[in-house]
Amino acid sequence: MSISKARKARQKLAQQGLMTPDILRGSWQGVNPTIKRTPTLQEKQAKLNKKHRRNHANYSDGSFCIYRGLQGLGSAC
């Protein structure tokens, strides 16, 4: 059987002393699986509340504003 083009390319890289793809396979690339974890519900909510452009529709401090519009200008409708 003949050698595939990919294998020839890998052999050429190895002969030149460059990085071959088979060395990189199977490694975690520096990720430690014991440290990486999903955030808890409280952490997610805290992150959403601390965002710069958060949605203010859900916040209520009990205050309100009354706008009466253009009163006293004497416009006849």
N, C-alpha and C positions, 0 to 999 in steps of 0.2 A: 504494500500500500504506500501511497505517497504521503508526504507530510503536508498538513493543511497550511494555508497562508497565515493563519493566526499563530500557529505553533512556530512557523519560520520567523515571524515577527518577534515573538517572545524570545526565541533563541538568539536572535540578532541583538535584542536589548540586553540580554544576559552577557553576551560576548563583549558588548561595549561597556559593561559595568553599570548600566542604568537600572532603574527600578522596574521590576517585572510585576504584572498584575497578580500572579499566583502567590507572591509574598504577601500581598494586601488582603487576600481572601481569608475569611474565617476569623479575622481579628475584630475587636470591638472599636477600633480606631480611637482609643483613648476614653471611651465612655465606661464609667463604672456603674454597673447595673444596680448595685446596692445603694448608691447615693441618689440616683434618678428615681423620682417618685411622683405620683399625681397629687395635686394640691387638694386639701380638704375643702368642704363647702364654705367654711368660715374664711379660708384663705382666698377662695374665688370671689366671695362677696366683698372682702376687704380690698381686693385688687380693683374690682369694678367701682367701688366707692371712691378710691383714690385717683381714678383716671382724671386727666385734665379736662376733658370735655364730657363730663357725665351728664346724664339726663336728669333734669331737675323736676320732671313731672311727678316723680314718685316721692319727692320731699315735700313735707308740709309742716310749717311751724305754727299754724293756726291763724296767721295773719291773712288779711284780704284787702283788696283795693276796690274802691267804687269810682267809676268814671262817669260823670254826668254829661259829658259831651259839650255841645255848644249852647249853653243856656244863656238867656239874657241878651242875645244879639238882635232880637226882634224880627227874626225871619218868619214870614207867613207861609204856612204850608197848607 
